[in-house]
Amino acid sequence: MAISSTPARGDLFRPVNQGRISEVIVEQIRLLIRQGRLKPGDRLPPERDLCERFQVSRVTIREALRVLEAAGLIEIRVGARGGAFVTSPSSNHVGEGITDLLTMSSLSPAEVTEARMMIELGIIPLVCQRADEQDIADLRELCAQAQAALGDHDHELKLSLEFHMRLGRAAHNGAIELLLESLREPLLSSLARSHEEAPVGQVAVQEHLAMVEAIAAHDADKTTSVMTEHLRRTAARVGMAQMQQHLTARRS
């Protein structure tokens, strides 16, 4: 990342004197980044300058910078050309925040499965259109690993999860990838519940393989048909009778 000089905008930062001071500073800087007044690569003023502009202690400034760094909004570099630099938040940071929110919301397996139906069936046309040779090879490898892991409950679940995550990445759409990654932990819990109700390891592997071959043939209708049956069975195992009926009707 190219290093740019400190923005010549002395009025960007305002003194704070309310609430928990470091949090107010974090929100000021976060807002400036969202507004585009601070851009990736911009260097924040030195700590001493920030202390003067916000009229707070160096301890408070350092606390605010630590929070911003943990959020992936700035990067702290050391050395003669070091300092605090604005950076674009990675999908990992954003995804972790969404995942925490979803996990702590106590989503039910039925809710997660319903969301999967909307997302995974919806992305199939993109996957069939955009999947490349590496995507197909990776999906086939995951199927081979799942076949070898049959009978190992934990390994089966993790490989099933990774298959669906990897299939989502084959759409080559950053927003879809981020959305699916945010559902990783809730999805794993939903798969575990489904597996407890009625383990169908071999059937799932065969359905995954059928999806891969249909994707490789760019056959969206076939892929949709297999995925619909795949999710219909999951819906039945987590008690989604109404959605199961909807999917059965969709297939006919």
C-alpha positions as CSV (number, residue, x, y, z in Angstrom):
1,M,0.0,0.0,0.0
2,A,1.4,3.4,-1.0
3,I,2.0,5.7,1.9
4,S,0.4,9.1,1.6
5,S,1.1,12.1,3.7
6,T,-1.1,13.3,6.6
7,P,-4.2,14.9,5.2
8,A,-4.0,18.7,5.3
9,R,-7.4,19.0,7.1
10,G,-6.9,20.5,10.5
11,D,-10.6,20.7,11.2
12,L,-11.2,16.9,10.9
13,F,-10.8,16.2,14.6
14,R,-12.9,17.9,17.3
15,P,-12.2,18.0,21.1
16,V,-14.3,15.5,23.0
17,N,-15.7,15.9,26.5
18,Q,-18.6,13.4,26.8
19,G,-19.2,9.8,27.6
20,R,-16.3,7.4,27.5
21,I,-13.8,9.6,25.7
22,S,-11.9,6.9,23.7
23,E,-15.2,5.6,22.3
24,V,-16.1,9.1,21.1
25,I,-12.8,9.4,19.4
26,V,-13.2,6.0,17.7
27,E,-16.6,7.0,16.4
28,Q,-15.3,10.3,15.1
29,I,-12.5,8.6,13.1
30,R,-14.8,5.8,12.0
31,L,-17.3,8.4,10.6
32,L,-14.5,10.2,8.8
33,I,-13.5,6.9,7.1
34,R,-17.1,6.1,6.2
35,Q,-17.5,9.6,4.7
36,G,-14.3,9.2,2.7
37,R,-12.6,12.1,4.3
38,L,-10.0,9.7,5.6
39,K,-9.0,7.1,2.9
40,P,-7.0,3.9,2.9
41,G,-3.3,4.8,2.9
42,D,-3.9,8.1,4.8
43,R,-1.6,8.5,7.9
44,L,-3.3,9.8,11.0
45,P,-1.6,12.6,12.8
46,P,1.0,11.6,15.4
47,E,-0.2,10.8,18.9
48,R,1.0,14.1,20.2
49,D,-1.1,16.0,17.6
50,L,-4.1,13.8,18.2
51,C,-3.9,14.6,21.9
52,E,-3.9,18.3,21.2
53,R,-6.7,18.1,18.7
54,F,-9.0,16.0,20.8
55,Q,-7.7,17.6,24.1
56,V,-7.2,14.2,25.8
57,S,-4.3,12.3,27.2
58,R,-1.9,10.0,25.2
59,V,-3.3,7.0,27.1
60,T,-6.8,7.8,25.8
61,I,-5.5,8.2,22.2
62,R,-3.7,4.8,22.4
63,E,-6.8,3.1,23.7
64,A,-8.8,4.5,20.8
65,L,-6.2,3.5,18.3
66,R,-6.1,-0.1,19.7
67,V,-9.9,-0.3,19.2
68,L,-9.6,1.0,15.6
69,E,-6.8,-1.5,14.9
70,A,-8.8,-4.4,16.3
71,A,-11.7,-3.4,14.0
72,G,-9.4,-3.5,11.0
73,L,-9.9,0.2,10.3
74,I,-6.3,1.2,10.8
75,E,-2.9,-0.4,10.7
76,I,-0.1,0.5,13.2
77,R,3.3,0.5,11.7
78,V,6.6,0.9,13.5
79,G,9.9,2.5,12.5
80,A,10.9,5.8,11.0
81,R,8.0,5.8,8.5
82,G,5.6,4.2,10.9
83,G,2.4,5.5,12.5
84,A,-1.3,4.8,12.3
85,F,-2.6,4.3,8.7
86,V,-6.1,4.0,7.5
87,T,-6.8,0.6,5.9
88,S,-9.7,-1.1,4.2
89,P,-11.4,-3.5,6.6
90,S,-10.9,-7.1,5.4
91,S,-13.8,-9.5,4.9
92,N,-12.5,-11.4,7.9
93,H,-13.0,-8.5,10.2
94,V,-16.4,-7.7,8.8
95,G,-17.4,-11.3,8.7
96,E,-16.4,-11.9,12.3
97,G,-18.6,-9.1,13.5
98,I,-21.6,-10.4,11.6
99,T,-20.9,-13.9,12.8
100,D,-20.8,-12.8,16.4
101,L,-24.1,-11.0,15.9
102,L,-25.8,-14.0,14.4
103,T,-24.4,-16.4,16.9
104,M,-25.4,-14.4,19.9
105,S,-28.9,-13.9,18.4
106,S,-29.6,-17.6,19.1
107,L,-30.8,-18.4,15.6
108,S,-32.7,-21.7,15.4
109,P,-31.6,-24.5,13.0
110,A,-34.9,-23.9,11.1
111,E,-34.1,-20.2,10.6
112,V,-30.6,-21.0,9.3
113,T,-31.9,-23.6,7.0
114,E,-34.6,-21.2,5.6
115,A,-31.8,-18.6,5.0
116,R,-29.8,-21.3,3.2
117,M,-32.7,-22.1,0.9
118,M,-32.9,-18.4,-0.1
119,I,-29.1,-18.0,-0.6
120,E,-27.8,-21.3,-1.9
121,L,-30.6,-21.9,-4.4
122,G,-30.4,-18.3,-5.5
123,I,-26.7,-18.3,-6.3
124,I,-26.7,-21.5,-8.4
125,P,-27.1,-19.7,-11.8
126,L,-24.0,-17.6,-10.9
127,V,-22.0,-20.6,-9.8
128,C,-22.9,-22.6,-12.9
129,Q,-21.9,-19.6,-15.1
130,R,-18.7,-18.6,-13.3
131,A,-17.2,-21.7,-11.7
132,D,-13.7,-22.3,-13.1
133,E,-11.4,-25.4,-13.2
134,Q,-10.0,-24.7,-9.8
135,D,-13.4,-24.4,-8.3
136,I,-14.5,-27.7,-9.7
137,A,-11.2,-29.4,-8.6
138,D,-11.6,-28.0,-5.1
139,L,-15.2,-29.2,-4.8
140,R,-14.3,-32.7,-6.1
141,E,-11.5,-32.9,-3.6
142,L,-13.8,-32.0,-0.7
143,C,-16.2,-34.7,-1.9
144,A,-13.3,-37.2,-1.9
145,Q,-12.3,-36.2,1.6
146,A,-15.9,-36.5,2.8
147,Q,-16.2,-40.0,1.3
148,A,-13.1,-41.0,3.2
149,A,-14.3,-39.5,6.4
150,L,-17.7,-41.3,6.5
151,G,-18.4,-42.5,10.1
152,D,-16.3,-39.7,11.7
153,H,-19.1,-37.4,12.9
154,D,-17.1,-34.3,13.5
155,H,-15.1,-34.6,10.3
156,E,-18.2,-35.2,8.2
157,L,-19.8,-32.1,9.5
158,K,-16.8,-29.9,8.9
159,L,-16.3,-31.2,5.4
160,S,-20.0,-30.7,4.6
161,L,-19.7,-27.1,5.9
162,E,-16.6,-26.5,3.8
163,F,-18.3,-27.9,0.7
164,H,-21.1,-25.3,0.9
165,M,-18.7,-22.5,1.7
166,R,-16.5,-23.4,-1.2
167,L,-19.5,-23.7,-3.5
168,G,-20.5,-20.2,-2.5
169,R,-17.0,-18.9,-3.4
170,A,-17.4,-20.4,-6.9
171,A,-20.0,-17.6,-7.6
172,H,-17.0,-15.2,-7.6
173,N,-19.0,-12.5,-5.8
174,G,-17.4,-10.9,-2.8
175,A,-20.8,-10.0,-1.2
176,I,-22.1,-13.6,-1.5
177,E,-18.8,-14.9,0.0
178,L,-19.0,-12.5,2.9
179,L,-22.7,-13.4,3.6
180,L,-22.0,-17.1,3.6
181,E,-18.9,-16.8,5.8
182,S,-21.0,-14.8,8.3
183,L,-23.3,-17.8,8.5
184,R,-20.5,-20.3,9.1
185,E,-21.0,-21.0,12.8
186,P,-24.8,-20.9,12.7
187,L,-24.7,-23.2,9.7
188,L,-22.4,-25.7,11.5
189,S,-24.8,-25.8,14.4
190,S,-27.7,-26.4,12.0
191,L,-25.8,-29.2,10.3
192,A,-25.1,-30.8,13.7
193,R,-28.8,-30.7,14.6
194,S,-29.7,-32.2,11.3
195,H,-27.1,-34.9,11.6
196,E,-28.4,-35.8,15.1
197,E,-31.9,-36.3,13.8
198,A,-31.0,-38.6,10.9
199,P,-27.4,-39.1,9.7
200,V,-27.3,-39.4,6.0
201,G,-23.5,-39.1,5.3
202,Q,-23.4,-41.3,2.1
203,V,-26.5,-39.7,0.6
204,A,-25.1,-36.2,1.3
205,V,-21.8,-37.0,-0.3
206,Q,-23.5,-38.4,-3.4
207,E,-25.6,-35.3,-3.7
208,H,-22.5,-33.1,-3.4
209,L,-20.9,-35.1,-6.1
210,A,-24.0,-34.8,-8.3
211,M,-24.0,-31.0,-7.8
212,V,-20.3,-30.7,-8.7
213,E,-20.8,-32.6,-12.0
214,A,-23.9,-30.5,-12.8
215,I,-21.9,-27.3,-12.1
216,A,-19.0,-28.6,-14.3
217,A,-21.6,-29.1,-17.1
218,H,-23.0,-25.6,-16.5
219,D,-26.4,-27.2,-15.9
220,A,-28.2,-24.8,-13.6
221,D,-31.5,-26.7,-13.7
222,K,-29.8,-30.0,-12.6
223,T,-27.8,-28.3,-9.9
224,T,-30.9,-26.6,-8.6
225,S,-32.8,-29.9,-8.6
226,V,-30.1,-31.7,-6.6
227,M,-29.7,-28.8,-4.2
228,T,-33.4,-28.5,-3.6
229,E,-33.6,-32.2,-2.6
230,H,-30.5,-31.8,-0.5
231,L,-32.1,-28.8,1.4
232,R,-35.5,-30.5,1.5
233,R,-34.1,-33.3,3.5
234,T,-32.3,-30.9,5.9
235,A,-35.6,-29.0,6.3
236,A,-37.4,-32.2,7.3
237,R,-34.7,-33.1,9.9
238,V,-34.9,-29.7,11.6
239,G,-38.7,-29.6,11.8
240,M,-39.5,-27.3,8.9
241,A,-42.6,-29.1,7.6
242,Q,-44.0,-26.1,5.8
243,M,-40.8,-25.3,3.9
244,Q,-40.3,-29.0,3.1
245,Q,-43.7,-28.9,1.5
246,H,-42.8,-25.8,-0.5
247,L,-39.6,-27.4,-1.8
248,T,-41.4,-30.6,-2.7
249,A,-44.0,-28.6,-4.7
250,R,-41.1,-26.7,-6.4
251,R,-39.6,-30.0,-7.6
252,S,-42.9,-31.2,-9.1
